[in-house]
Amino acid sequence: MAGKLTYSVYTENLIEIAFAYAELASRYPDLTETDSITWKQQFVKMANEFEDNYPEPGHWGDSDYLDFIDGFAREKIFEFAGMEQKLLSDMPSEESKDKLISILLDVCLHFAGSQYTESVLRTKGFGDSELATIGFEVDGEWSEMDPSIEI
């Protein structure tokens, strides 16, 4: 019978890499197309590689351990999956997206007017319910404007 695991830098690395994978897999379901045994084997390789290449805090630059291993894990996970690395930290939160949409909508309404803005949104696939959600008064009737005209 094999010995029991003990807590070490290797098991800590393994756990952090598994955490990174779990977060990525929830956002990128394509990662789950690879069977779990293969991923587990990769996690062990990644944990060993991390410790071999970055054994001391001095190797982490300005990052702390958790940030550094998270970045390392994301890079290796995307690399193994053959996917382009996504920078999740650069993606805006839902709250930020909502604020940005609100600002852009205000700018469009201010400079282009509501009829033109509504016309552009409808040509991009917005229906009555989406327009109502962002504050347009929708009465089922609208007159289409050519969104390619200069205003």
N, C-alpha and C positions, 0 to 999 in steps of 0.2 A: 504494500500500500504506500502510495506517495505521501510525502510529508504535507503538513498543512501550510497554507499560505501565512506569511507574516507580513506585517506592514513594513514597507520599505519605500525607497524612492521609486523603485520599479513598479510596485503595486499602486503607488500614488499616481504615477504617470499613466498607468493603465486605466485607472478609474477616471481621471480627467479626460483622457482620450475618448472613453466610452460616453461620458457626459456630452462632449462636443458632438459626437456622432448622433446621440439621441436628439439633440437640439436641431442638427442639420437634417436628420431624417424626417422630422416633423414638418420641415419647410420644403424639403426636396425629396418627395416620395420615390424618385428614381433610384435613390441610394439603397432602398430596401429590396431592389430587384436582385441584389447579390445575396446569397444565402448567409445566414448568421454565423455558421462555422467559419466560413471564409473571412468574414469581418473580424471575428474574434482572433483568428490567427494574425490578421493584419494589425489589430490593436496591440498584440504582444510585440510584433516586429517594430511598430511605431514607438512603443514605450521603451524598448531597448535602444532604438536609434536615438531617441531624444536624450536618454541618459548618456549614451556614448558621445554624442555631439555637444551636449550642453550640461556637463556635470555640475557646474557651479553657477551661482547667481551672476557672476561677472560676465557670463556668456549671454545673458538675457538683455543686454543693453539697458534702456531706461524702463523696461517693462518689469512688472512683478511676475512671479512664477505662474500664477493663474492666467494672466493675459498672454504670456509668452507661450505656454503650452497649448492654450486654446488656439492661438494663431498657427502654431506648428501642426496641431491635429487637423484643423480645417484644411490647411494646405495639403497634407498627406491624404486625407479622406477624399477630397476632390480629385487629387492626382490619381489615386488608386481607382476611383470610379470613372476616370476619363472625362470628368466634367471640368468646365472652367470654374475657377475659384470665385465664389460669391463673397462679397464683402458685406456681411449682414450688418456690421456696425455702421456702414454707410447708408443703409436703407432707412428711410424715414419711418418713424412710428406712425400708427394710425392717427394719433392726435396731430402730429406734424403734417401728415398728408391732408387732413381736414383743414388745418390752418392755411396751408399752401393753396388748396382748392378755393377756399374762401377769398384769399387775397387775389388770386388770379381772376376769379369771377368778378370781384369788385372792380378790378382794373378793366376787364372787358366791358362791363356794364358802363363804366364811366367814360371810356374812350370810344366805344362802339355802339352803345345803346342796347336796350333789351331785345329789340326785334332781331338785330343782327346777331347778337350773342346766342339767342335762342335758336336761330337758324343754323349757326355753326354747330352748336351742340346736337341738334337733331340730325345734321348730316353725319355726325360722328357716332350716331346710334343711340343717343339719349331719347328716351320715351317720356310720356307724361309723368309717370311715377318718379323717374329720376330727376326730372326738371322740378317737380313739386318738392322733392326732398331738398334740393339746393336753393329753394326760395322763389322759384318762378310761380306766378299765378297761372295755373293751367285750366283752361276752360274747354279744351277739346278742339278749339279753333286757333289756328295760327297762320299767318301769311308768310310764305317762304320768301326769303331774300337770297340772292346769290352770294354765298359767303366768300366768293373769290373777288368780289368788287372791292376796290379800295375805299376806305372810309376817311 
